[in-house]
Amino acid sequence: MSVPQISGSKAREVWRRLSAVTDPELDEPITDMGFVERLEVSHLGDVEIDFRLPTYWCSPNFAFLMAEGIRKAAMAPGWAQKARVQLLDHCFADRVNDAINGDRAFEVVFAELTEGADLGVVRETFREKAFLRRQEAVMLGLRSMGWSAAQIAGLTLSGLDALNFGNLPEAAAQKPRYREILVGDGLALLPEDHAFVTWRGDPIVAEDLENHLRRLRALRINMEFNGAVCRGLAAARYKEVVREGEEPELIDFILGRVPPRDHGASPDSRS
C-alpha cells in the first residue's frame, strides 16, 4: 500500500491526527501500516479519506473501529466542516461506509453478527492490549538503563514525566503513548500515583515484575506476529512495485510474477 500525496497545511494536520488512529488489534498507526489511500481537504473544510485493509474479509468490527477513528480524526480540527470516510475493497464496505457517514451504530448495522454484543467490550479489550504493549516498551527501556525491579515498580507518574530515554527510540516513542492511556483512563492521575499498574489499577510490585514482563512479552510476540501477517497479506494484495535485477521473493511466485522453470533443460544450458 502506498502513502497518499499530502499537500496543504490542513491536510497535513489531518494526517498528523490520523497517525493517532491505530489498527485495534496491532496498536500500530494506520498511517504506518499504509492503510490510508487518499486524503483530500477542500477549501471549504470538507475532508475526504479513503482507506483499505490487508484483506477483503478483515473483521467488520475492526474495519468499523478504524473507520470511526478516521472520521473523528477528520472532524477534530476546528475548521473541519464535514467528513466523508470510504472503506474500499472490503466485503462489508457498503455497510461500514453507510454506518460511519450516516452516524449509525455498529450494533444496528451488523445486528445479525453481534448477537446483542456491545462493541464497547471489543474496544476495551484492544485498549487493554495497547496499554500493556506500551507499558512493556517503557519498562524494557528502564531495564536497559540499569534500573532495578524495585526502582521500576516504585516509579511515580511525576517520575515517568521526567524520564528521558535518550538513545532508546522504542521506549521514547511509547512513553507518551503509554501515558495517554494511563492518565486518560484514570489509572494514574496524581504525581505520586504509581506509573506501572495492571489494567485493573493495581500497582505492579517488584517481586512480580519478572512474571509480569513474561506475560507482556507473550502479548507482544502475538501482536507482532499478527502485524507481520497483515503486512504480508497487504503486500500480496496490493504490491505494485517492480523490482529490477533483484532475486524474486515468495510473494512473486504466489502472484505468478516468476515464469516457471523448464525442468527439462540443464541449469547451464543456453538457447
N, C-alpha and C positions, 0 to 999 in steps of 0.2 A: 504494500500500500504506500502511496506517495503522500508527501506533505503538500497541502494546497498552497497556492501563492497568496501571501498575505500582504495587502497594501493598505495604507491609511492608518492613522492613529487609532481610530475607533475599532477597526478590525483587529489591530494588534492588541488592543485592550481586551476584546472578547477572547482572543487566542490565549492570552495570559490567564483569563478566568477559566477557560476550558482545560488548562493544564491541571486544575484542581479537581476535575471530574475524572474519576477512576473507573477502570473495569472492576466491578464489585467483587469478583472472585479473585482477582490478582493483585488488587491495590496498586495498580500501575496507571499513570495518566493516559487517557485515551489519545492525547497528542503524541506521547512517546510510542504508543502502540500503533500509530498510523491509522487510526480508525476514522479520522475526520477527512472527508473527501473535498468538501467545498465550504468556504466561509465568505459570505459577502454582506456588506453593510451599505444600505442606500443612503443618499444624502438626507433622507427624512428620518433616519434612525431605525429603519426596518432591518432586522437581521435574519439571514437565511443560512442554515447549516445542513449539509448532507453528511451522513456518516454510514459506514458499513462495517460489518463484523467478519471474523475469520471464516465462518461457515454459514450456509443457508439455513441451518437448523439450530443456531445458537438459542439457548433457552429464552423464551419470551419474557420471563421476568428480568433476566439480565439485560436484555435489549430495552425493556421499558425503563429500568432504573437508569441506564445510561442516557436514554433519550430525555428523561425527566431532568437529570443533572445538566444536560446540554442546554435545555430550554431555560433553566434557572440561571445558568451562567450567561446566556444570551440576553436575558432580561435584567441582569444585575446592574449594568451601568445606568446612571440617571438619565442619560439621553436616549436610551433604547425605547422605542415606541411599541414594537411588536416583534415577535419571533416566529419563525417557521422552521421546524425541525423535520427532516426527512431521513428515515432509515431506508437504506437501499438493499436490494438483493437478499431479502430475507423472507422466509415463508410466512411470517406474520407481519410483514412490513406495513400493509394497509391498515391493519387493526391498531398497531402501535402508533402509527402516524396520526390516525384519526383520534386516538385517545389523547396523545400528548398535545396536539394542536387544538383539540376540542375541549381540553381540560376535563377529561373523563377519567375516573379511577380505574386502575388495573383490574380490581376485583369485579368491576361492572363489565368491562370489555372482554375479560377472559374468565367469566363466571364458571364456564364448564370445565376449566382447567384447575381452578383454585380450590374447588370443593369447600368453599367457605373459609379457606385460609386467608390470613391477613398478610399482605406484602410487607407490612412493618416488621414481622418476625424475620423475614429474609434480610431486610435492611439491618436489623440488629445483629444477626449472625455475621454478616460481612463486615459490619462496623467493628465487631469484636476481633475478627481476624486481622483487620487492618491495624487496630490498636496494638495487638500482640506482636505483629511483624515489625512494626516501627519501634516498639519497645525493645525488642531483641537487638536491633541495629544500634540503638543508643547504649545499651548495656555492653555489647561487644566492643564498642568504641572505648568505653571506660576501662574494660579489661585490657585492651591494647595499650592503654595509658598507664597500666600498672596498678589500677585500683583493686583493693581487696573486696571480698564479698561483703564485709561489714560496711565499708565505705559506700559501695553501690547501694546496698539496702537502706543505708541511712541518708541518702541524698534527698534533699527537700526541693520543693518547687522553685524557691529562690536560688538554690544551688544549681538546679537544672538551667535556669535562665542565664546564669553566669558562666556556664560551660563554654569553652572554646575548643573545638575538636581539631583545629588546625589542619594537619595533613591527613585527616581521616575523612574522606569525602562522603562515604556512605553514612556514617554517624552524623556528620554535619548536615547532610541533606534531610535525614529522617528526624532530627531533633525538633524542628518547628512543626513537622507533620505529626509527630507523636504528641507534642504539647497541645496541638489543636484539638485532638480528641480528649486528652487528659483533662484539659480545662473546659473544653466545650461540652463535654458530657458530665461535668461536675465531679470527676473522680479526684481532683485536687483543685483547690480554689485559693487557699491561704498560703502565704510564703513559706510557712513552716510545715505544710502538708507534705506527706511522702510523695516523692516523684515516681516511684515504682510501686504500683499496686496491681492487684488482679482486676479482672473485668467487673467483679462484684465490689471492688473498692477496698479489699483487704490488703494491708501492707505486705510486701514480699520480704520475708525475713532472711537473714544471711545464711542460716542453716539449710534453707530450702532452695537457695539460689541455683545451685548446680542442677538440681532436678527441674527447676523451672526453666532454665536455659535449654535443657534437653527437650522439653516439651515444645518450646518455641522453635528450636531447630527443626523438629519434625514438621511443624506447621509451615515453616519457611520452605523446606525442601518440597513439600507438596505443592505450595503455591508457585514456586519456581518451575517445577515440572509442568504444571498446567500452563504457565506462561510460555514455556518453550513449545508446548504442543500448539498453543494458539498462534504463535509466530510461524510455526511450520505450516499449519493449515492456511494461514493468510498468504504465505509465500506460494503455496501450491495453488491457491485460488486466484491470486491477483498478480503473480510475478510477471513483470513486463520487461525487465532489464535483460538485454542481450549482452552476454559476456564474451568478448572476443579473445581467443587464444588461451582460455583457461580450461582446466580439467572439468568435465561435467560433474555435477552434483547428483545426489539421489533424486532430487526433485526434477531434474532434466529427464531422467529415464521415466519417471512417473508420468510426466506430461508429454512424453514422446518426442522430446527435442533432440534425442540422440538416435541416429539411424541404427538399425540392427546390424550387428557384425556378420560378415559372411564367414560362417564357421567352416566352410569347405576350403578356404584359402589359407595359405601359410601366413603367419603374422608378418613375415618379412617379404611377402610377395608383392610385386608391383604390376600394375596393369600396363 
